[in-house]
Amino acid sequence: MAGRQLASKWLKTEALLTDPQVAPYIPATESYGGDTLVSMLAEHEMVVIKPIVGTGGNGVIRIQKDGTGYLVTHKRRTVHADTLNSLLQVLGRMKLKRRYMIQQGIHLAKIHGRPLDYRVKVVKERGRWEFRAMLGRLASPGLFVTNICKGGTLLRCRHALRLSLPHINAREKRNEMRRVTRQCISIMESRFPGIGELGFDYGLDNEGKIWILEVNTRPS
């Protein structure tokens, strides 16, 4: 059951942030602009800029502080900016025409240097929500986005957790993702009646903390 579609990442993130139990799982998020870029970089070592409406990891930009300036990564290309002004010039040359949001960057756990996240898919059938998939997505070598359409590789969730974070309890993390997913379903269904399927993208950082990276109403 496909149900209602909602393209705006901003509206979905905003809805989840209203819940005090779910909000701690969401990276700091702002509407993108020059001022918010400066303030976010003052607080975070890494930020990610993404289109408010977009799929497949298209248009996503990562900015990291490296001690001598900023590393700006888009697709497989990384350029260095020495100052904030030069960083803004680099971004200006990218001609960001769509509306964007900016989020705290998460240092995702990796397997052989490749970032990893998790897709949890749920579907509403006969009035009940059912878990349909919980899979790891391993980024293609050289990319920081994990989308399968960008060459990412699917892994069994348990296997991915054990390879990337051998010091954590994989079963506990899977159960936590399920629990958070159930909380999010309740919020999303209340705020956006008519949705019939959801795909939650979770990231685990190097300490094993779970983060909600994105929610999709038409998950692949």
Buried (B, 14 or more C-beta within 10 A) or exposed (E): EEBBEBBEBBEBBBBBBEBEEBEEBBBEBBEBEEEBBEBBBEEBEBBBBBBBBBBEBEBBBBBBBEEEBBBBBBBEEEEEBEEBEBBBEBBEEEEBEEBBBBBBBBEBBBBEEBBBBBBBBBBBEEEEBEEEBBBBBBBBEEBBBBBBEBBBBBBEBBEBBEBBBEEBEBEEBBEBBEEBBEBBBEBBBEBBEEBBBBBBBBBBEEEBBBBBBBBBBBBE
